[in-house]
Amino acid sequence: MSSTPGLPFSLPGDSGALVISLEEKANVTGLLFGPDRGPDVSYVTPIESVFKDIEFVTGGKVIEPAEDFL
């Protein structure tokens, strides 16, 4: 993933934000853990891993909203 040229991908305080891809349409792709080592490095956990962890911990099922809901 990359940011807008000349701007950092994330800033302190952004941890926990959803990362959205705008390639074809807006898609949630991950969960941000914030910047590290300056503005050039940020860590993102893929959203599928976040969903799997939620399902494991809760025993429930993550259901994504209907296409027309977004």
C-alpha positions as CSV (number, residue, x, y, z in Angstrom):
1,M,0.0,0.0,0.0
2,S,1.2,3.5,-0.5
3,S,0.1,7.0,0.4
4,T,-0.4,10.2,-1.5
5,P,3.1,11.3,-2.8
6,G,4.6,13.7,-0.3
7,L,2.3,12.7,2.6
8,P,2.9,10.0,5.2
9,F,0.7,6.9,5.1
10,S,-0.2,7.4,8.8
11,L,0.6,9.6,11.8
12,P,0.8,9.0,15.5
13,G,-2.7,8.5,16.8
14,D,-4.0,6.7,13.7
15,S,-3.6,3.2,15.2
16,G,-6.9,1.3,15.0
17,A,-8.0,3.1,11.9
18,L,-9.4,1.0,9.0
19,V,-7.3,1.0,5.9
20,I,-9.4,1.4,2.7
21,S,-8.3,0.6,-0.8
22,L,-9.7,2.7,-3.6
23,E,-8.4,0.7,-6.5
24,E,-11.8,-0.4,-8.0
25,K,-14.2,0.6,-5.3
26,A,-13.8,1.4,-1.6
27,N,-12.8,-1.8,0.2
28,V,-11.7,-2.2,3.8
29,T,-8.3,-4.0,3.5
30,G,-6.8,-3.8,6.9
31,L,-6.4,-2.4,10.4
32,L,-3.6,0.1,11.0
33,F,-1.2,-0.3,13.8
34,G,0.4,3.1,13.2
35,P,3.7,4.5,12.0
36,D,7.1,3.2,13.0
37,R,10.6,4.4,12.2
38,G,9.4,7.7,10.8
39,P,6.7,8.5,8.3
40,D,7.9,5.9,5.7
41,V,6.9,2.7,7.6
42,S,3.4,1.8,8.8
43,Y,2.0,-1.6,9.8
44,V,-1.3,-2.9,8.6
45,T,-3.0,-6.2,9.6
46,P,-5.0,-7.7,6.8
47,I,-8.7,-7.4,7.5
48,E,-9.2,-11.2,6.9
49,S,-6.8,-11.9,9.8
50,V,-8.8,-9.4,12.0
51,F,-12.0,-11.2,11.2
52,K,-10.6,-14.6,11.8
53,D,-9.3,-13.5,15.2
54,I,-12.7,-12.0,16.2
55,E,-14.4,-15.2,15.2
56,F,-11.9,-17.3,17.1
57,V,-12.2,-15.3,20.3
58,T,-16.0,-14.8,20.2
59,G,-17.1,-18.1,18.6
60,G,-19.3,-16.0,16.3
61,K,-19.3,-15.2,12.6
62,V,-18.3,-11.8,11.1
63,I,-20.8,-10.8,8.5
64,E,-19.9,-8.1,6.0
65,P,-22.7,-5.6,5.1
66,A,-24.6,-6.0,1.9
67,E,-23.1,-4.4,-1.2
68,D,-25.9,-1.8,-1.4
69,F,-25.4,-0.9,2.3
70,L,-22.1,0.8,1.6
